[in-house]
Amino acid sequence: MIGELTPLQKERQDKILQAAARYFARVHFHEADMDSIARDAGVGKGTLYRYFKNKEDLYLKTIQYLSVQAFEHLHDKAGQTSSFKDYLETIIDTAIDYFEQHPDTFSMVLMSNLARIPAVLQAMEQATEKYFHSFKNHMEQAIASNEILPLDAKIVYNTLFAMIINAVHSILLRRSGDAETFKQTIKTILLQGLIKE
């Protein structure tokens, strides 16, 4: 395996990870083979093993790669907001739009969550940990300024993304509902609640 990557090697590794993401979105991990991934990436099988120890390593690195891309995009957009309400609305809008435009990423995230394989869940958690901390910091500031209720940030974060994942699943896989309706519904539930006062 290669240690520190040159820009050209990083580019090749990204190309392999993108091909692996498309492949793993179509083929379950246990049915996947490195020959097919190499062919999809336009590289030799030996090249795969220069960058990744084995199929599991490639799978875990693909999940991390996709998670970082998605969450970087999300938090770049959300970081430009001034209030927690705007921050939350931006996360909802951006996440649903992103996953709708990147179904391979969504498919891998969904399958990875459903698999409940400890190494996979740990890889996803490691890849998204800094983004959770950013969310938590925004939430703590909003609590301190009395903008929101003092709730557990991890539970709010997990609930938010569970709602987003279920919305995108409905949009992409079940073909029920549209993105705008889901976005508005999630915002209403989180920001206003269900019960009329």
C-alpha positions as CSV (number, residue, x, y, z in Angstrom):
1,M,0.0,0.0,0.0
2,I,1.1,3.5,-0.8
3,G,1.9,5.8,2.2
4,E,1.8,9.6,1.5
5,L,0.0,10.3,-1.8
6,T,1.2,12.6,-4.5
7,P,-1.5,14.7,-6.2
8,L,-1.6,12.3,-9.1
9,Q,-1.9,9.3,-6.8
10,K,-4.7,11.1,-4.9
11,E,-6.5,11.7,-8.1
12,R,-6.2,8.0,-9.1
13,Q,-7.4,7.0,-5.6
14,D,-10.4,9.3,-5.9
15,K,-11.2,7.8,-9.3
16,I,-11.1,4.3,-7.8
17,L,-13.3,5.4,-4.8
18,Q,-15.9,7.0,-7.2
19,A,-16.0,3.8,-9.3
20,A,-16.2,1.7,-6.1
21,A,-19.1,3.9,-4.9
22,R,-21.1,3.3,-8.1
23,Y,-20.3,-0.4,-8.0
24,F,-21.1,-0.9,-4.3
25,A,-24.4,1.0,-4.8
26,R,-25.4,-1.7,-7.3
27,V,-23.8,-4.8,-5.8
28,H,-23.9,-6.0,-2.2
29,F,-20.5,-6.2,-0.5
30,H,-20.5,-10.0,-0.2
31,E,-21.2,-10.3,-4.0
32,A,-18.7,-7.7,-5.0
33,D,-15.3,-8.6,-6.6
34,M,-12.2,-6.6,-7.0
35,D,-11.8,-7.4,-10.7
36,S,-15.1,-5.7,-11.5
37,I,-14.3,-2.7,-9.4
38,A,-10.9,-2.4,-11.1
39,R,-12.6,-2.7,-14.5
40,D,-15.1,0.0,-13.6
41,A,-12.3,2.3,-12.3
42,G,-10.3,1.7,-15.5
43,V,-7.3,0.4,-13.6
44,G,-5.6,-3.0,-13.1
45,K,-6.5,-5.2,-10.1
46,G,-2.9,-4.8,-8.9
47,T,-3.4,-1.0,-8.7
48,L,-6.4,-1.5,-6.4
49,Y,-4.1,-3.4,-4.0
50,R,-1.5,-0.6,-4.1
51,Y,-4.2,1.7,-2.6
52,F,-6.3,-0.7,-0.5
53,K,-5.5,-3.8,1.5
54,N,-8.5,-5.8,0.4
55,K,-12.2,-5.5,-0.5
56,E,-13.2,-4.6,3.1
57,D,-10.6,-1.8,3.2
58,L,-11.9,-0.5,-0.1
59,Y,-15.5,-0.6,1.1
60,L,-14.7,1.2,4.4
61,K,-12.6,3.8,2.6
62,T,-15.4,4.3,0.0
63,I,-17.9,4.9,2.8
64,Q,-15.6,7.4,4.5
65,Y,-14.9,9.2,1.2
66,L,-18.6,9.5,0.4
67,S,-19.5,10.6,3.9
68,V,-16.8,13.3,4.0
69,Q,-17.9,14.6,0.6
70,A,-21.5,14.8,1.6
71,F,-21.0,16.3,5.0
72,E,-18.4,18.8,3.7
73,H,-21.0,20.0,1.2
74,L,-23.7,20.2,3.9
75,H,-21.7,22.0,6.5
76,D,-20.1,24.4,4.0
77,K,-23.6,25.5,3.0
78,A,-25.0,25.5,6.6
79,G,-21.9,27.3,8.0
80,Q,-22.9,30.5,6.1
81,T,-26.1,30.9,8.2
82,S,-26.7,33.3,11.0
83,S,-29.4,31.6,13.2
84,F,-29.9,28.0,14.3
85,K,-33.2,28.0,12.5
86,D,-31.5,29.0,9.2
87,Y,-28.7,26.5,9.9
88,L,-31.2,23.6,10.4
89,E,-33.3,24.6,7.4
90,T,-30.1,24.7,5.3
91,I,-29.0,21.3,6.5
92,I,-32.4,19.8,5.6
93,D,-32.6,21.5,2.2
94,T,-29.0,20.7,1.3
95,A,-29.0,17.1,2.5
96,I,-32.1,16.2,0.6
97,D,-30.9,17.9,-2.5
98,Y,-27.4,16.4,-2.3
99,F,-28.6,12.8,-1.7
100,E,-31.2,13.2,-4.5
101,Q,-28.5,14.3,-6.9
102,H,-26.0,11.6,-5.6
103,P,-28.1,8.4,-5.4
104,D,-24.9,6.2,-5.3
105,T,-23.8,8.0,-2.1
106,F,-27.3,7.7,-0.6
107,S,-27.5,4.0,-1.5
108,M,-24.1,3.3,0.2
109,V,-25.1,5.3,3.3
110,L,-28.4,3.6,3.6
111,M,-26.9,0.1,3.0
112,S,-24.1,0.8,5.5
113,N,-26.6,1.9,8.2
114,L,-28.8,-1.2,7.6
115,A,-25.9,-3.6,7.6
116,R,-25.1,-2.8,11.2
117,I,-21.5,-4.1,10.7
118,P,-19.4,-2.5,13.5
119,A,-16.4,-1.7,11.3
120,V,-18.7,0.0,8.8
121,L,-20.6,2.0,11.4
122,Q,-17.3,3.0,13.0
123,A,-15.9,4.2,9.6
124,M,-19.0,6.3,9.1
125,E,-18.9,7.7,12.6
126,Q,-15.2,8.6,12.2
127,A,-15.8,10.3,8.9
128,T,-18.6,12.4,10.2
129,E,-17.5,13.1,13.8
130,K,-16.2,16.6,13.1
131,Y,-19.4,17.5,11.5
132,F,-21.4,16.4,14.5
133,H,-19.2,18.6,16.7
134,S,-19.9,21.5,14.4
135,F,-23.6,20.8,14.7
136,K,-23.3,20.5,18.5
137,N,-21.4,23.8,18.7
138,H,-24.2,25.5,16.7
139,M,-26.8,24.0,19.0
140,E,-25.0,25.0,22.2
141,Q,-24.8,28.6,21.0
142,A,-28.5,28.5,20.2
143,I,-29.3,27.1,23.6
144,A,-27.1,29.7,25.3
145,S,-28.9,32.5,23.4
146,N,-32.3,31.0,24.3
147,E,-33.1,30.3,20.6
148,I,-33.9,26.6,21.1
149,L,-34.7,24.2,23.9
150,P,-31.9,22.5,25.8
151,L,-32.0,19.1,24.2
152,D,-29.3,16.5,23.7
153,A,-27.3,17.4,20.5
154,K,-26.5,13.8,19.6
155,I,-30.2,12.8,19.8
156,V,-31.3,15.8,17.8
157,Y,-28.6,15.1,15.2
158,N,-29.5,11.5,14.8
159,T,-33.2,12.3,14.6
160,L,-32.6,14.9,12.0
161,F,-30.6,12.6,9.8
162,A,-33.0,9.7,10.3
163,M,-35.8,11.9,9.0
164,I,-33.6,13.1,6.1
165,I,-32.6,9.5,5.2
166,N,-36.2,8.3,5.3
167,A,-37.3,11.2,3.2
168,V,-34.7,10.6,0.5
169,H,-35.5,6.8,0.6
170,S,-39.1,7.6,-0.1
171,I,-38.2,10.0,-2.9
172,L,-35.6,7.8,-4.6
173,L,-36.6,4.3,-3.9
174,R,-40.3,4.3,-3.3
175,R,-41.0,7.1,-5.7
176,S,-43.5,8.6,-3.2
177,G,-43.5,12.2,-2.3
178,D,-41.5,15.1,-3.7
179,A,-38.4,16.7,-2.2
180,E,-40.0,20.1,-1.5
181,T,-42.9,18.5,0.5
182,F,-40.5,16.4,2.5
183,K,-38.3,19.4,3.2
184,Q,-41.2,21.5,4.4
185,T,-42.6,18.7,6.5
186,I,-39.3,18.0,8.3
187,K,-38.8,21.8,8.9
188,T,-42.4,22.1,10.3
189,I,-42.0,19.1,12.6
190,L,-38.6,20.2,14.0
191,L,-39.2,24.0,14.1
192,Q,-42.9,24.2,15.0
193,G,-44.0,20.8,16.2
194,L,-47.1,18.9,15.3
195,I,-49.5,20.1,17.9
196,K,-51.5,23.3,17.4
197,E,-51.5,25.5,20.5
